[in-house]
């Protein structure tokens, strides 16, 4: 029986002397050896938001959309707007609403939609006269608020061209 206890004690002693491959407390210890220092997590953090990459992804998506929507009733919603004079269009498929300070309710109308190179064009009639709103994926800054948008817009009506910005919902 003594040999049994001796063998057990010897086995435990030898096991305790072997380096552990798991739960090594020194792995949690900061590299400086200071136990009060907080160790950094070993998991990879998600990449930081990259606005340039986001713009490139948005542009690629828009170019693909412009290719696939040719001749179709696209369902994306776009907003186009400008200042002095204030004007605002909202396009949902082939329906548009035109809003001005004089008409906050807006005027609803049917429009046609087509792509022309890098331009997305909406056209229709407003007060019995033709108009066209052209949008392209180029940076734009609102001249009153300073807000940045992805779309540059031109609104043509009555022989005049008004510049503005736009966004996609």
N, C-alpha and C positions, 0 to 999 in steps of 0.2 A: 504494500500500500504506500510505503514511503517512496518507492520508485515512481509510482504514479504521480504523487504530488510534486516530486522533484522534476519529473518530465514536464508536467504542466507549467510549473514555475519557470523552467528554463525556456519553454516554448513562448510563454508570454513575454519574457524578458527579451528574447531575440526578435519577436514581432515588434515590440516597442522601439527597438533600435533601428528598424528598417525605415528608409525615407518613405513618406506617404505620397501617393500619387493623387490623392483627393483631399480636400478640406485642409490644405496647408495654410495655417494662419498667416504665414509671411506673405502669401499671395495677396491678402487684403491689406497688407501694410504698405503705406506710401513709400515711394522710392527713397525719400529722404530719411526714412526711419522714424520720423516724427509721428507718433500715434495720434496726435491731435489734428494732424492734417487730413483733410477730407480727400479720399481717393476718387479719381475720376472714373466714371462708368466705362466699362469696356465695350459696351454695345455701340454700334455706329449710330450716330444721330442722322436724321434725315437731312438731305442737302438743303442749304439755305435757299430762299426764294431768289431766283435770278430773273430780274425784269427783262433782260435782253432775250433769254431763252423763252420766257413767256410770250414776248412779242413775236419771236420766230414761230412758236407753236400756233399762236393766233393767226399769223399771216398764212401759214401753211393750211390751216383749217379753212380760212376764208377763200384761198385760191382753189382748194378742192371743192368747196361749196359752190363757187362761181362756175366751175366746170360742170358739176352735176345738176345744177338747177336750170341750166339753159333749156328753155321751152317747157318748163314745168311750173306749176303753181307752188312755189316754195312757201314754206310755212314759217320761216324765221321772221321775227319782229325787229324792225329797225326804227330808230328815231333819228331825225335830222333837224337841226335847229340853228338859228343865227340871231344876231343882234343888229339893231339900228338899220332898218326896222326889225323888231322882234318877229320871228316866225318859227313855227314848229310843225313838223310832220311826224306822224307815226304810221308806219307801214306794217300791215299784218297780211302776209300773202299778197293778194291783189286788191286789198282794201286799204284806203288811206284816210287819215283825219288830219285836217289842216287847222291850226289854232293860231290866233293873233290876239293882241290885247283887246281889240274891239270885239272879238268873238271867242270867249273862253270855252264855250260849248264845242266849238269847232265845226267844220264842215266835213262830212263824210263823202267819199267818192270811190269809184272803181278806178284802178290804174292798170297800166301795162308795165311789165317788168322784163328787162333784158340785160344781158351783159354785153359790153363792148370793150374788148381788151381787158384792162384792169378796172374798168368802171362798171358799176352797177347802176342802171338807170331806171327810174320810175317816171312815167309820163301820164298825163290825163288832162282834164279840163277843170279850170277853176274860174267860177263866175263867167262861164261861157268862153273862156280864152285858154289856149293851150299853155301848159307848164311842163317843166322837166326838172327833176331832182336827180343829180348825179353824185354817186358816192364812190370813193376809192380808198383802199386801205393804205393810208399815209397818216402820219402823226398830225394832230391838229390841237391847237390850244384855243380855248374859248377866250375871246378878246375882252370880255368883261370880268369873268370869274377867275381866269387863269387856269382853269381845270384842263387837264390833258385827256385827249380822246384818241382812239385808233383810226377814226375815219375822217377824211376831209370831204366836205360837201359843197356842191354848187347848186343853187336854186335859180332857175331861169324862168322869168315871167314878164310879159309885156315888154320884151326887148331889153330887160335889165337882168344882170347877174348878181346874186347875193351869195356871199361866202359864209360858210358855217362849218360845224362839226357834226359828227354822228356817232352813234353807238348801236350795238347789237344786243338784244336781250336773250 
